[in-house]
Amino acid sequence: MPKRNLRIVKRTPIALSTCESCNMQFQSRQPVEDDAEREMREAFQAHKCRREDGSQTAARIAREATEENKD
């Protein structure tokens, strides 16, 4: 499993980041970038990574694809 690391994907208008280890997503609607990053880092530190099996990975990919199509 990769080392836990928070990757900031997008900073404005809705900040988005992911855990590189388990691909869990974190978001913040804080208007100030520093506040948004702090909120996401706190959530990242509090979460527990869980490994996905193959069926969970397929379901996550399908869910993310449908979420992207909603925009």
Predicted model as a PDB file, atoms N, CA, C, CB and O in Angstrom, pLDDT in the B-factor column:
MODEL        1                                                                  
ATOM      1  N   MET A   1       0.845  -1.165   0.000  1.00 48.00           N  
ATOM      2  CA  MET A   1       0.000   0.000   0.000  1.00 48.00           C  
ATOM      3  C   MET A   1       0.901   1.241   0.000  1.00 48.00           C  
ATOM      4  CB  MET A   1      -0.967  -0.009   1.222  1.00 48.00           C  
ATOM      5  O   MET A   1       1.863   1.296   0.766  1.00 48.00           O  
ATOM      6  N   PRO A   2       0.605   2.241  -0.849  1.00 55.00           N  
ATOM      7  CA  PRO A   2       1.436   3.436  -0.890  1.00 55.00           C  
ATOM      8  C   PRO A   2       1.418   4.190   0.433  1.00 55.00           C  
ATOM      9  CB  PRO A   2       0.979   4.348  -2.007  1.00 55.00           C  
ATOM     10  O   PRO A   2       0.496   4.054   1.237  1.00 55.00           O  
ATOM     11  N   LYS A   3       2.452   4.981   0.635  1.00 75.00           N  
ATOM     12  CA  LYS A   3       2.520   5.815   1.825  1.00 75.00           C  
ATOM     13  C   LYS A   3       1.352   6.797   1.827  1.00 75.00           C  
ATOM     14  CB  LYS A   3       3.871   6.568   1.895  1.00 75.00           C  
ATOM     15  O   LYS A   3       0.967   7.324   0.783  1.00 75.00           O  
ATOM     16  N   ARG A   4       0.797   7.035   3.009  1.00 84.00           N  
ATOM     17  CA  ARG A   4      -0.313   8.002   3.115  1.00 84.00           C  
ATOM     18  C   ARG A   4       0.204   9.386   2.787  1.00 84.00           C  
ATOM     19  CB  ARG A   4      -0.952   7.983   4.539  1.00 84.00           C  
ATOM     20  O   ARG A   4       1.164   9.868   3.388  1.00 84.00           O  
ATOM     21  N   ASN A   5      -0.444  10.013   1.827  1.00 88.00           N  
ATOM     22  CA  ASN A   5      -0.087  11.354   1.425  1.00 88.00           C  
ATOM     23  C   ASN A   5      -1.343  12.042   0.908  1.00 88.00           C  
ATOM     24  CB  ASN A   5       1.038  11.343   0.352  1.00 88.00           C  
ATOM     25  O   ASN A   5      -2.137  11.428   0.195  1.00 88.00           O  
ATOM     26  N   LEU A   6      -1.527  13.299   1.257  1.00 90.00           N  
ATOM     27  CA  LEU A   6      -2.692  14.053   0.802  1.00 90.00           C  
ATOM     28  C   LEU A   6      -2.312  14.809  -0.463  1.00 90.00           C  
ATOM     29  CB  LEU A   6      -3.203  15.033   1.906  1.00 90.00           C  
ATOM     30  O   LEU A   6      -1.365  15.595  -0.466  1.00 90.00           O  
ATOM     31  N   ARG A   7      -3.050  14.568  -1.528  1.00 91.00           N  
ATOM     32  CA  ARG A   7      -2.817  15.272  -2.793  1.00 91.00           C  
ATOM     33  C   ARG A   7      -3.933  16.296  -2.980  1.00 91.00           C  
ATOM     34  CB  ARG A   7      -2.760  14.271  -4.008  1.00 91.00           C  
ATOM     35  O   ARG A   7      -5.107  15.934  -3.062  1.00 91.00           O  
ATOM     36  N   ILE A   8      -3.564  17.577  -3.046  1.00 90.00           N  
ATOM     37  CA  ILE A   8      -4.534  18.647  -3.291  1.00 90.00           C  
ATOM     38  C   ILE A   8      -4.771  18.686  -4.797  1.00 90.00           C  
ATOM     39  CB  ILE A   8      -4.024  20.052  -2.742  1.00 90.00           C  
ATOM     40  O   ILE A   8      -3.844  18.895  -5.579  1.00 90.00           O  
ATOM     41  N   VAL A   9      -6.026  18.482  -5.191  1.00 90.00           N  
ATOM     42  CA  VAL A   9      -6.369  18.398  -6.604  1.00 90.00           C  
ATOM     43  C   VAL A   9      -6.849  19.746  -7.130  1.00 90.00           C  
ATOM     44  CB  VAL A   9      -7.441  17.331  -6.830  1.00 90.00           C  
ATOM     45  O   VAL A   9      -6.472  20.166  -8.224  1.00 90.00           O  
ATOM     46  N   LYS A  10      -7.681  20.417  -6.343  1.00 87.00           N  
ATOM     47  CA  LYS A  10      -8.276  21.671  -6.779  1.00 87.00           C  
ATOM     48  C   LYS A  10      -8.413  22.579  -5.563  1.00 87.00           C  
ATOM     49  CB  LYS A  10      -9.660  21.436  -7.469  1.00 87.00           C  
ATOM     50  O   LYS A  10      -8.759  22.115  -4.477  1.00 87.00           O  
ATOM     51  N   ARG A  11      -8.145  23.857  -5.738  1.00 83.00           N  
ATOM     52  CA  ARG A  11      -8.188  24.782  -4.600  1.00 83.00           C  
ATOM     53  C   ARG A  11      -9.425  25.667  -4.586  1.00 83.00           C  
ATOM     54  CB  ARG A  11      -6.964  25.649  -4.606  1.00 83.00           C  
ATOM     55  O   ARG A  11      -9.907  25.992  -3.501  1.00 83.00           O  
ATOM     56  N   THR A  12      -9.958  26.070  -5.716  1.00 78.00           N  
ATOM     57  CA  THR A  12     -11.128  26.952  -5.740  1.00 78.00           C  
ATOM     58  C   THR A  12     -12.100  26.520  -6.829  1.00 78.00           C  
ATOM     59  CB  THR A  12     -10.701  28.416  -5.958  1.00 78.00           C  
ATOM     60  O   THR A  12     -11.639  25.895  -7.784  1.00 78.00           O  
ATOM     61  N   PRO A  13     -13.363  26.786  -6.780  1.00 84.00           N  
ATOM     62  CA  PRO A  13     -14.111  27.377  -5.685  1.00 84.00           C  
ATOM     63  C   PRO A  13     -14.377  26.362  -4.577  1.00 84.00           C  
ATOM     64  CB  PRO A  13     -15.423  27.949  -6.196  1.00 84.00           C  
ATOM     65  O   PRO A  13     -14.543  26.752  -3.421  1.00 84.00           O  
ATOM     66  N   ILE A  14     -14.422  25.067  -4.901  1.00 87.00           N  
ATOM     67  CA  ILE A  14     -14.564  24.028  -3.877  1.00 87.00           C  
ATOM     68  C   ILE A  14     -13.256  23.255  -3.868  1.00 87.00           C  
ATOM     69  CB  ILE A  14     -15.807  23.075  -4.157  1.00 87.00           C  
ATOM     70  O   ILE A  14     -12.906  22.599  -4.849  1.00 87.00           O  
ATOM     71  N   ALA A  15     -12.537  23.334  -2.757  1.00 91.00           N  
ATOM     72  CA  ALA A  15     -11.252  22.657  -2.650  1.00 91.00           C  
ATOM     73  C   ALA A  15     -11.475  21.145  -2.610  1.00 91.00           C  
ATOM     74  CB  ALA A  15     -10.479  23.134  -1.390  1.00 91.00           C  
ATOM     75  O   ALA A  15     -12.408  20.662  -1.968  1.00 91.00           O  
ATOM     76  N   LEU A  16     -10.610  20.408  -3.302  1.00 93.00           N  
ATOM     77  CA  LEU A  16     -10.732  18.963  -3.391  1.00 93.00           C  
ATOM     78  C   LEU A  16      -9.354  18.342  -3.248  1.00 93.00           C  
ATOM     79  CB  LEU A  16     -11.394  18.539  -4.723  1.00 93.00           C  
ATOM     80  O   LEU A  16      -8.381  18.827  -3.825  1.00 93.00           O  
ATOM     81  N   SER A  17      -9.277  17.256  -2.466  1.00 93.00           N  
ATOM     82  CA  SER A  17      -8.023  16.535  -2.291  1.00 93.00           C  
ATOM     83  C   SER A  17      -8.322  15.053  -2.144  1.00 93.00           C  
ATOM     84  CB  SER A  17      -7.237  17.065  -1.063  1.00 93.00           C  
ATOM     85  O   SER A  17      -9.462  14.660  -1.895  1.00 93.00           O  
ATOM     86  N   THR A  18      -7.284  14.230  -2.302  1.00 92.00           N  
ATOM     87  CA  THR A  18      -7.444  12.789  -2.171  1.00 92.00           C  
ATOM     88  C   THR A  18      -6.282  12.203  -1.375  1.00 92.00           C  
ATOM     89  CB  THR A  18      -7.540  12.125  -3.556  1.00 92.00           C  
ATOM     90  O   THR A  18      -5.182  12.755  -1.347  1.00 92.00           O  
ATOM     91  N   CYS A  19      -6.556  11.077  -0.732  1.00 91.00           N  
ATOM     92  CA  CYS A  19      -5.518  10.300  -0.059  1.00 91.00           C  
ATOM     93  C   CYS A  19      -4.882   9.412  -1.125  1.00 91.00           C  
ATOM     94  CB  CYS A  19      -6.102   9.445   1.149  1.00 91.00           C  
ATOM     95  O   CYS A  19      -5.587   8.651  -1.788  1.00 91.00           O  
ATOM     96  N   GLU A  20      -3.576   9.493  -1.301  1.00 88.00           N  
ATOM     97  CA  GLU A  20      -2.914   8.691  -2.329  1.00 88.00           C  
ATOM     98  C   GLU A  20      -2.901   7.205  -1.994  1.00 88.00           C  
ATOM     99  CB  GLU A  20      -1.498   9.176  -2.526  1.00 88.00           C  
ATOM    100  O   GLU A  20      -2.693   6.376  -2.880  1.00 88.00           O  
ATOM    101  N   SER A  21      -3.118   6.862  -0.745  1.00 86.00           N  
ATOM    102  CA  SER A  21      -3.091   5.469  -0.341  1.00 86.00           C  
ATOM    103  C   SER A  21      -4.412   4.754  -0.631  1.00 86.00           C  
ATOM    104  CB  SER A  21      -2.765   5.371   1.129  1.00 86.00           C  
ATOM    105  O   SER A  21      -4.416   3.667  -1.209  1.00 86.00           O  
ATOM    106  N   CYS A  22      -5.532   5.362  -0.231  1.00 88.00           N  
ATOM    107  CA  CYS A  22      -6.825   4.673  -0.363  1.00 88.00           C  
ATOM    108  C   CYS A  22      -7.797   5.393  -1.301  1.00 88.00           C  
ATOM    109  CB  CYS A  22      -7.466   4.524   1.001  1.00 88.00           C  
ATOM    110  O   CYS A  22      -8.917   4.924  -1.504  1.00 88.00           O  
ATOM    111  N   ASN A  23      -7.383   6.524  -1.872  1.00 86.00           N  
ATOM    112  CA  ASN A  23      -8.192   7.314  -2.801  1.00 86.00           C  
ATOM    113  C   ASN A  23      -9.431   7.941  -2.176  1.00 86.00           C  
ATOM    114  CB  ASN A  23      -8.608   6.459  -3.942  1.00 86.00           C  
ATOM    115  O   ASN A  23     -10.353   8.321  -2.899  1.00 86.00           O  
ATOM    116  N   MET A  24      -9.475   8.056  -0.864  1.00 90.00           N  
ATOM    117  CA  MET A  24     -10.596   8.740  -0.223  1.00 90.00           C  
ATOM    118  C   MET A  24     -10.511  10.226  -0.572  1.00 90.00           C  
ATOM    119  CB  MET A  24     -10.582   8.520   1.334  1.00 90.00           C  
ATOM    120  O   MET A  24      -9.427  10.809  -0.585  1.00 90.00           O  
ATOM    121  N   GLN A  25     -11.660  10.828  -0.851  1.00 92.00           N  
ATOM    122  CA  GLN A  25     -11.688  12.235  -1.231  1.00 92.00           C  
ATOM    123  C   GLN A  25     -12.109  13.107  -0.067  1.00 92.00           C  
ATOM    124  CB  GLN A  25     -12.624  12.450  -2.407  1.00 92.00           C  
ATOM    125  O   GLN A  25     -12.927  12.715   0.765  1.00 92.00           O  
ATOM    126  N   PHE A  26     -11.534  14.298  -0.026  1.00 93.00           N  
ATOM    127  CA  PHE A  26     -11.856  15.294   0.983  1.00 93.00           C  
ATOM    128  C   PHE A  26     -12.159  16.594   0.256  1.00 93.00           C  
ATOM    129  CB  PHE A  26     -10.688  15.472   2.017  1.00 93.00           C  
ATOM    130  O   PHE A  26     -11.501  16.925  -0.731  1.00 93.00           O  
ATOM    131  N   GLN A  27     -13.154  17.334   0.740  1.00 91.00           N  
ATOM    132  CA  GLN A  27     -13.465  18.617   0.120  1.00 91.00           C  
ATOM    133  C   GLN A  27     -13.782  19.659   1.176  1.00 91.00           C  
ATOM    134  CB  GLN A  27     -14.637  18.476  -0.851  1.00 91.00           C  
ATOM    135  O   GLN A  27     -14.114  19.347   2.319  1.00 91.00           O  
ATOM    136  N   SER A  28     -13.669  20.908   0.750  1.00 91.00           N  
ATOM    137  CA  SER A  28     -13.957  22.021   1.647  1.00 91.00           C  
ATOM    138  C   SER A  28     -14.563  23.148   0.836  1.00 91.00           C  
ATOM    139  CB  SER A  28     -12.677  22.497   2.392  1.00 91.00           C  
ATOM    140  O   SER A  28     -14.162  23.399  -0.301  1.00 91.00           O  
ATOM    141  N   ARG A  29     -15.531  23.822   1.430  1.00 89.00           N  
ATOM    142  CA  ARG A  29     -16.149  24.984   0.795  1.00 89.00           C  
ATOM    143  C   ARG A  29     -15.700  26.286   1.450  1.00 89.00           C  
ATOM    144  CB  ARG A  29     -17.669  24.871   0.854  1.00 89.00           C  
ATOM    145  O   ARG A  29     -16.327  27.328   1.260  1.00 89.00           O  
ATOM    146  N   GLN A  30     -14.620  26.225   2.218  1.00 88.00           N  
ATOM    147  CA  GLN A  30     -14.080  27.429   2.862  1.00 88.00           C  
ATOM    148  C   GLN A  30     -13.648  28.420   1.781  1.00 88.00           C  
ATOM    149  CB  GLN A  30     -12.875  27.074   3.804  1.00 88.00           C  
ATOM    150  O   GLN A  30     -13.006  28.021   0.809  1.00 88.00           O  
ATOM    151  N   PRO A  31     -13.986  29.707   1.930  1.00 88.00           N  
ATOM    152  CA  PRO A  31     -13.646  30.693   0.903  1.00 88.00           C  
ATOM    153  C   PRO A  31     -12.150  31.035   0.852  1.00 88.00           C  
ATOM    154  CB  PRO A  31     -14.438  31.953   1.139  1.00 88.00           C  
ATOM    155  O   PRO A  31     -11.650  31.442  -0.197  1.00 88.00           O  
ATOM    156  N   VAL A  32     -11.448  30.878   1.944  1.00 89.00           N  
ATOM    157  CA  VAL A  32     -10.010  31.192   1.982  1.00 89.00           C  
ATOM    158  C   VAL A  32      -9.238  29.892   1.759  1.00 89.00           C  
ATOM    159  CB  VAL A  32      -9.599  31.869   3.354  1.00 89.00           C  
ATOM    160  O   VAL A  32      -9.484  28.895   2.438  1.00 89.00           O  
ATOM    161  N   GLU A  33      -8.294  29.904   0.797  1.00 87.00           N  
ATOM    162  CA  GLU A  33      -7.569  28.687   0.444  1.00 87.00           C  
ATOM    163  C   GLU A  33      -6.846  28.059   1.630  1.00 87.00           C  
ATOM    164  CB  GLU A  33      -6.578  28.985  -0.646  1.00 87.00           C  
ATOM    165  O   GLU A  33      -6.855  26.837   1.782  1.00 87.00           O  
ATOM    166  N   ASP A  34      -6.219  28.879   2.472  1.00 90.00           N  
ATOM    167  CA  ASP A  34      -5.492  28.341   3.637  1.00 90.00           C  
ATOM    168  C   ASP A  34      -6.446  27.630   4.594  1.00 90.00           C  
ATOM    169  CB  ASP A  34      -4.746  29.472   4.382  1.00 90.00           C  
ATOM    170  O   ASP A  34      -6.110  26.577   5.136  1.00 90.00           O  
ATOM    171  N   ASP A  35      -7.635  28.200   4.804  1.00 91.00           N  
ATOM    172  CA  ASP A  35      -8.625  27.572   5.682  1.00 91.00           C  
ATOM    173  C   ASP A  35      -9.119  26.260   5.081  1.00 91.00           C  
ATOM    174  CB  ASP A  35      -9.812  28.524   5.930  1.00 91.00           C  
ATOM    175  O   ASP A  35      -9.313  25.275   5.794  1.00 91.00           O  
ATOM    176  N   ALA A  36      -9.322  26.253   3.769  1.00 91.00           N  
ATOM    177  CA  ALA A  36      -9.795  25.046   3.094  1.00 91.00           C  
ATOM    178  C   ALA A  36      -8.748  23.941   3.197  1.00 91.00           C  
ATOM    179  CB  ALA A  36     -10.122  25.342   1.612  1.00 91.00           C  
ATOM    180  O   ALA A  36      -9.077  22.790   3.485  1.00 91.00           O  
ATOM    181  N   GLU A  37      -7.485  24.295   2.962  1.00 92.00           N  
ATOM    182  CA  GLU A  37      -6.428  23.287   3.059  1.00 92.00           C  
ATOM    183  C   GLU A  37      -6.314  22.748   4.483  1.00 92.00           C  
ATOM    184  CB  GLU A  37      -5.085  23.877   2.610  1.00 92.00           C  
ATOM    185  O   GLU A  37      -6.135  21.546   4.679  1.00 92.00           O  
ATOM    186  N   ARG A  38      -6.415  23.614   5.455  1.00 93.00           N  
ATOM    187  CA  ARG A  38      -6.338  23.182   6.857  1.00 93.00           C  
ATOM    188  C   ARG A  38      -7.478  22.211   7.183  1.00 93.00           C  
ATOM    189  CB  ARG A  38      -6.388  24.408   7.809  1.00 93.00           C  
ATOM    190  O   ARG A  38      -7.265  21.189   7.835  1.00 93.00           O  
ATOM    191  N   GLU A  39      -8.698  22.542   6.720  1.00 94.00           N  
ATOM    192  CA  GLU A  39      -9.848  21.675   6.971  1.00 94.00           C  
ATOM    193  C   GLU A  39      -9.651  20.293   6.334  1.00 94.00           C  
ATOM    194  CB  GLU A  39     -11.132  22.328   6.433  1.00 94.00           C  
ATOM    195  O   GLU A  39      -9.949  19.274   6.957  1.00 94.00           O  
ATOM    196  N   MET A  40      -9.150  20.261   5.094  1.00 93.00           N  
ATOM    197  CA  MET A  40      -8.928  18.980   4.416  1.00 93.00           C  
ATOM    198  C   MET A  40      -7.816  18.190   5.091  1.00 93.00           C  
ATOM    199  CB  MET A  40      -8.587  19.206   2.938  1.00 93.00           C  
ATOM    200  O   MET A  40      -7.922  16.970   5.217  1.00 93.00           O  
ATOM    201  N   ARG A  41      -6.749  18.859   5.529  1.00 93.00           N  
ATOM    202  CA  ARG A  41      -5.647  18.154   6.222  1.00 93.00           C  
ATOM    203  C   ARG A  41      -6.119  17.549   7.540  1.00 93.00           C  
ATOM    204  CB  ARG A  41      -4.467  19.118   6.485  1.00 93.00           C  
ATOM    205  O   ARG A  41      -5.712  16.443   7.897  1.00 93.00           O  
ATOM    206  N   GLU A  42      -6.971  18.263   8.260  1.00 94.00           N  
ATOM    207  CA  GLU A  42      -7.509  17.726   9.514  1.00 94.00           C  
ATOM    208  C   GLU A  42      -8.355  16.485   9.249  1.00 94.00           C  
ATOM    209  CB  GLU A  42      -8.346  18.792  10.244  1.00 94.00           C  
ATOM    210  O   GLU A  42      -8.255  15.495   9.975  1.00 94.00           O  
ATOM    211  N   ALA A  43      -9.187  16.537   8.211  1.00 93.00           N  
ATOM    212  CA  ALA A  43     -10.007  15.371   7.858  1.00 93.00           C  
ATOM    213  C   ALA A  43      -9.121  14.215   7.412  1.00 93.00           C  
ATOM    214  CB  ALA A  43     -11.017  15.728   6.745  1.00 93.00           C  
ATOM    215  O   ALA A  43      -9.391  13.060   7.742  1.00 93.00           O  
ATOM    216  N   PHE A  44      -8.059  14.523   6.659  1.00 93.00           N  
ATOM    217  CA  PHE A  44      -7.117  13.494   6.203  1.00 93.00           C  
ATOM    218  C   PHE A  44      -6.441  12.821   7.390  1.00 93.00           C  
ATOM    219  CB  PHE A  44      -6.057  14.104   5.266  1.00 93.00           C  
ATOM    220  O   PHE A  44      -6.332  11.596   7.430  1.00 93.00           O  
ATOM    221  N   GLN A  45      -5.988  13.613   8.355  1.00 92.00           N  
ATOM    222  CA  GLN A  45      -5.315  13.053   9.524  1.00 92.00           C  
ATOM    223  C   GLN A  45      -6.260  12.172  10.348  1.00 92.00           C  
ATOM    224  CB  GLN A  45      -4.753  14.176  10.396  1.00 92.00           C  
ATOM    225  O   GLN A  45      -5.824  11.197  10.961  1.00 92.00           O  
ATOM    226  N   ALA A  46      -7.538  12.513  10.361  1.00 93.00           N  
ATOM    227  CA  ALA A  46      -8.509  11.772  11.167  1.00 93.00           C  
ATOM    228  C   ALA A  46      -8.992  10.482  10.495  1.00 93.00           C  
ATOM    229  CB  ALA A  46      -9.695  12.656  11.468  1.00 93.00           C  
ATOM    230  O   ALA A  46      -9.508   9.594  11.174  1.00 93.00           O  
ATOM    231  N   HIS A  47      -8.834  10.366   9.170  1.00 92.00           N  
ATOM    232  CA  HIS A  47      -9.396   9.195   8.495  1.00 92.00           C  
ATOM    233  C   HIS A  47      -8.482   7.978   8.618  1.00 92.00           C  
ATOM    234  CB  HIS A  47      -9.647   9.507   7.023  1.00 92.00           C  
ATOM    235  O   HIS A  47      -7.277   8.104   8.837  1.00 92.00           O  
ATOM    236  N   LYS A  48      -9.076   6.810   8.474  1.00 89.00           N  
ATOM    237  CA  LYS A  48      -8.358   5.538   8.483  1.00 89.00           C  
ATOM    238  C   LYS A  48      -8.429   4.948   7.079  1.00 89.00           C  
ATOM    239  CB  LYS A  48      -8.955   4.548   9.547  1.00 89.00           C  
ATOM    240  O   LYS A  48      -9.516   4.781   6.526  1.00 89.00           O  
ATOM    241  N   CYS A  49      -7.282   4.637   6.510  1.00 87.00           N  
ATOM    242  CA  CYS A  49      -7.248   4.050   5.174  1.00 87.00           C  
ATOM    243  C   CYS A  49      -7.808   2.632   5.218  1.00 87.00           C  
ATOM    244  CB  CYS A  49      -5.806   4.047   4.611  1.00 87.00           C  
ATOM    245  O   CYS A  49      -7.515   1.859   6.129  1.00 87.00           O  
ATOM    246  N   ARG A  50      -8.609   2.315   4.228  1.00 77.00           N  
ATOM    247  CA  ARG A  50      -9.129   0.950   4.084  1.00 77.00           C  
ATOM    248  C   ARG A  50      -8.801   0.475   2.687  1.00 77.00           C  
ATOM    249  CB  ARG A  50     -10.674   0.883   4.354  1.00 77.00           C  
ATOM    250  O   ARG A  50      -9.017   1.189   1.707  1.00 77.00           O  
ATOM    251  N   ARG A  51      -8.280  -0.731   2.602  1.00 67.00           N  
ATOM    252  CA  ARG A  51      -7.989  -1.307   1.292  1.00 67.00           C  
ATOM    253  C   ARG A  51      -9.278  -1.724   0.629  1.00 67.00           C  
ATOM    254  CB  ARG A  51      -7.031  -2.504   1.409  1.00 67.00           C  
ATOM    255  O   ARG A  51     -10.196  -2.222   1.280  1.00 67.00           O  
ATOM    256  N   GLU A  52      -9.340  -1.515  -0.678  1.00 60.00           N  
ATOM    257  CA  GLU A  52     -10.510  -1.924  -1.443  1.00 60.00           C  
ATOM    258  C   GLU A  52     -10.207  -3.246  -2.129  1.00 60.00           C  
ATOM    259  CB  GLU A  52     -10.912  -0.838  -2.481  1.00 60.00           C  
ATOM    260  O   GLU A  52      -9.087  -3.468  -2.590  1.00 60.00           O  
ATOM    261  N   ASP A  53     -11.204  -4.129  -2.198  1.00 63.00           N  
ATOM    262  CA  ASP A  53     -11.014  -5.307  -3.026  1.00 63.00           C  
ATOM    263  C   ASP A  53     -11.459  -4.936  -4.445  1.00 63.00           C  
ATOM    264  CB  ASP A  53     -11.819  -6.548  -2.465  1.00 63.00           C  
ATOM    265  O   ASP A  53     -11.910  -3.814  -4.673  1.00 63.00           O  
ATOM    266  N   GLY A  54     -11.339  -5.848  -5.381  1.00 62.00           N  
ATOM    267  CA  GLY A  54     -11.635  -5.566  -6.784  1.00 62.00           C  
ATOM    268  C   GLY A  54     -13.046  -5.064  -7.029  1.00 62.00           C  
ATOM    269  O   GLY A  54     -13.240  -4.154  -7.835  1.00 62.00           O  
ATOM    270  N   SER A  55     -14.038  -5.635  -6.354  1.00 65.00           N  
ATOM    271  CA  SER A  55     -15.419  -5.221  -6.579  1.00 65.00           C  
ATOM    272  C   SER A  55     -15.657  -3.812  -6.043  1.00 65.00           C  
ATOM    273  CB  SER A  55     -16.387  -6.210  -5.920  1.00 65.00           C  
ATOM    274  O   SER A  55     -16.422  -3.050  -6.634  1.00 65.00           O  
ATOM    275  N   GLN A  56     -15.015  -3.459  -4.936  1.00 68.00           N  
ATOM    276  CA  GLN A  56     -15.162  -2.113  -4.393  1.00 68.00           C  
ATOM    277  C   GLN A  56     -14.506  -1.086  -5.313  1.00 68.00           C  
ATOM    278  CB  GLN A  56     -14.554  -2.033  -2.985  1.00 68.00           C  
ATOM    279  O   GLN A  56     -15.018   0.019  -5.493  1.00 68.00           O  
ATOM    280  N   THR A  57     -13.365  -1.465  -5.894  1.00 70.00           N  
ATOM    281  CA  THR A  57     -12.680  -0.566  -6.812  1.00 70.00           C  
ATOM    282  C   THR A  57     -13.554  -0.290  -8.029  1.00 70.00           C  
ATOM    283  CB  THR A  57     -11.327  -1.158  -7.243  1.00 70.00           C  
ATOM    284  O   THR A  57     -13.679   0.856  -8.460  1.00 70.00           O  
ATOM    285  N   ALA A  58     -14.162  -1.343  -8.587  1.00 72.00           N  
ATOM    286  CA  ALA A  58     -15.032  -1.171  -9.752  1.00 72.00           C  
ATOM    287  C   ALA A  58     -16.229  -0.289  -9.413  1.00 72.00           C  
ATOM    288  CB  ALA A  58     -15.512  -2.535 -10.271  1.00 72.00           C  
ATOM    289  O   ALA A  58     -16.620   0.556 -10.218  1.00 72.00           O  
ATOM    290  N   ALA A  59     -16.809  -0.472  -8.242  1.00 74.00           N  
ATOM    291  CA  ALA A  59     -17.956   0.339  -7.828  1.00 74.00           C  
ATOM    292  C   ALA A  59     -17.548   1.792  -7.636  1.00 74.00           C  
ATOM    293  CB  ALA A  59     -18.569  -0.212  -6.532  1.00 74.00           C  
ATOM    294  O   ALA A  59     -18.297   2.695  -8.011  1.00 74.00           O  
ATOM    295  N   ARG A  60     -16.365   2.037  -7.055  1.00 71.00           N  
ATOM    296  CA  ARG A  60     -15.894   3.402  -6.855  1.00 71.00           C  
ATOM    297  C   ARG A  60     -15.657   4.094  -8.191  1.00 71.00           C  
ATOM    298  CB  ARG A  60     -14.611   3.410  -6.020  1.00 71.00           C  
ATOM    299  O   ARG A  60     -16.019   5.258  -8.357  1.00 71.00           O  
ATOM    300  N   ILE A  61     -15.057   3.396  -9.139  1.00 74.00           N  
ATOM    301  CA  ILE A  61     -14.793   3.976 -10.454  1.00 74.00           C  
ATOM    302  C   ILE A  61     -16.103   4.329 -11.147  1.00 74.00           C  
ATOM    303  CB  ILE A  61     -13.972   3.005 -11.324  1.00 74.00           C  
ATOM    304  O   ILE A  61     -16.218   5.395 -11.752  1.00 74.00           O  
ATOM    305  N   ALA A  62     -17.084   3.447 -11.063  1.00 76.00           N  
ATOM    306  CA  ALA A  62     -18.385   3.717 -11.673  1.00 76.00           C  
ATOM    307  C   ALA A  62     -19.067   4.901 -11.002  1.00 76.00           C  
ATOM    308  CB  ALA A  62     -19.283   2.479 -11.593  1.00 76.00           C  
ATOM    309  O   ALA A  62     -19.655   5.742 -11.681  1.00 76.00           O  
ATOM    310  N   ARG A  63     -18.994   4.977  -9.681  1.00 78.00           N  
ATOM    311  CA  ARG A  63     -19.610   6.081  -8.943  1.00 78.00           C  
ATOM    312  C   ARG A  63     -18.956   7.405  -9.321  1.00 78.00           C  
ATOM    313  CB  ARG A  63     -19.501   5.848  -7.422  1.00 78.00           C  
ATOM    314  O   ARG A  63     -19.649   8.397  -9.545  1.00 78.00           O  
ATOM    315  N   GLU A  64     -17.615   7.426  -9.395  1.00 76.00           N  
ATOM    316  CA  GLU A  64     -16.917   8.655  -9.750  1.00 76.00           C  
ATOM    317  C   GLU A  64     -17.249   9.088 -11.171  1.00 76.00           C  
ATOM    318  CB  GLU A  64     -15.413   8.471  -9.597  1.00 76.00           C  
ATOM    319  O   GLU A  64     -17.361  10.283 -11.443  1.00 76.00           O  
ATOM    320  N   ALA A  65     -17.406   8.135 -12.073  1.00 74.00           N  
ATOM    321  CA  ALA A  65     -17.731   8.464 -13.460  1.00 74.00           C  
ATOM    322  C   ALA A  65     -19.121   9.084 -13.551  1.00 74.00           C  
ATOM    323  CB  ALA A  65     -17.647   7.210 -14.347  1.00 74.00           C  
ATOM    324  O   ALA A  65     -19.325  10.032 -14.309  1.00 74.00           O  
ATOM    325  N   THR A  66     -20.078   8.560 -12.789  1.00 76.00           N  
ATOM    326  CA  THR A  66     -21.435   9.121 -12.834  1.00 76.00           C  
ATOM    327  C   THR A  66     -21.482  10.488 -12.163  1.00 76.00           C  
ATOM    328  CB  THR A  66     -22.435   8.169 -12.156  1.00 76.00           C  
ATOM    329  O   THR A  66     -22.258  11.350 -12.574  1.00 76.00           O  
ATOM    330  N   GLU A  67     -20.657  10.697 -11.131  1.00 69.00           N  
ATOM    331  CA  GLU A  67     -20.606  12.007 -10.475  1.00 69.00           C  
ATOM    332  C   GLU A  67     -20.030  13.056 -11.423  1.00 69.00           C  
ATOM    333  CB  GLU A  67     -19.764  11.936  -9.182  1.00 69.00           C  
ATOM    334  O   GLU A  67     -20.489  14.198 -11.420  1.00 69.00           O  
ATOM    335  N   GLU A  68     -19.036  12.695 -12.233  1.00 62.00           N  
ATOM    336  CA  GLU A  68     -18.449  13.635 -13.171  1.00 62.00           C  
ATOM    337  C   GLU A  68     -19.448  14.004 -14.265  1.00 62.00           C  
ATOM    338  CB  GLU A  68     -17.177  13.048 -13.786  1.00 62.00           C  
ATOM    339  O   GLU A  68     -19.444  15.135 -14.751  1.00 62.00           O  
ATOM    340  N   ASN A  69     -20.296  13.066 -14.649  1.00 60.00           N  
ATOM    341  CA  ASN A  69     -21.271  13.319 -15.717  1.00 60.00           C  
ATOM    342  C   ASN A  69     -22.419  14.199 -15.255  1.00 60.00           C  
ATOM    343  CB  ASN A  69     -21.820  12.009 -16.241  1.00 60.00           C  
ATOM    344  O   ASN A  69     -23.134  14.753 -16.090  1.00 60.00           O  
ATOM    345  N   LYS A  70     -22.619  14.346 -13.947  1.00 58.00           N  
ATOM    346  CA  LYS A  70     -23.704  15.175 -13.429  1.00 58.00           C  
ATOM    347  C   LYS A  70     -23.424  16.666 -13.632  1.00 58.00           C  
ATOM    348  CB  LYS A  70     -23.924  14.884 -11.947  1.00 58.00           C  
ATOM    349  O   LYS A  70     -24.354  17.467 -13.720  1.00 58.00           O  
ATOM    350  N   ASP A  71     -22.131  17.039 -13.707  1.00 51.00           N  
ATOM    351  CA  ASP A  71     -21.767  18.462 -13.833  1.00 51.00           C  
ATOM    352  C   ASP A  71     -22.076  19.027 -15.159  1.00 51.00           C  
ATOM    353  CB  ASP A  71     -20.336  18.659 -13.565  1.00 51.00           C  
ATOM    354  O   ASP A  71     -21.822  20.208 -15.400  1.00 51.00           O  
TER     355      ASP A  71                                                      
ENDMDL                                                                          
END                                                                             
